[in-house]
Amino acid sequence: MKIVNCEERVHVLDNQSSVWSLIRDIAGTNNQEDAFYVCDIGDIVRKHKIWKAKLPRVEPHYAVKCNDSMTVLEVLSALGTSFDCASKVEINKVLSLGVSPTGSSSPTRPSRRVTSVTLLPSECPR
């Protein structure tokens, strides 16, 4: 198993490694108190490819509030996915990826605070 350290801890598994053994290893560590999740990035890429093949005229928009992990957002950004942002924090997170604010991200929250609205004209699509 290869471990890559970045902002988040990412474990890249080879074909011989078991996801369940990795989960047991992480959960069994004495200093592991924080919640963690397991995500197959290859699965995201495969499903995006299927989406584009089956629905070529339908542009996927990923709701950032579902999972705002930078790893997931970077993969989706690289695939050309657009983002639905429900808060100023989500908008800034998507913009930090270098995603263009015109067309690639859209605010989705129906009611907003004044501080969120002031961000919209300059940094988000209308």
Secondary structure as UniProt FT lines:
FT   STRAND          2..5
FT   STRAND          9..12
FT   TURN            15..16
FT   HELIX           19..28
FT   TURN            30..31
FT   HELIX           41..54
FT   TURN            56..57
FT   STRAND          61..63
FT   HELIX           64..66
FT   HELIX           70..78
FT   TURN            79..80
FT   STRAND          82..85
FT   HELIX           88..95
FT   TURN            96..98
FT   TURN            101..103
FT   STRAND          105..107
FT   HELIX           114..117
FT   TURN            118..119
FT   HELIX           120..123
//
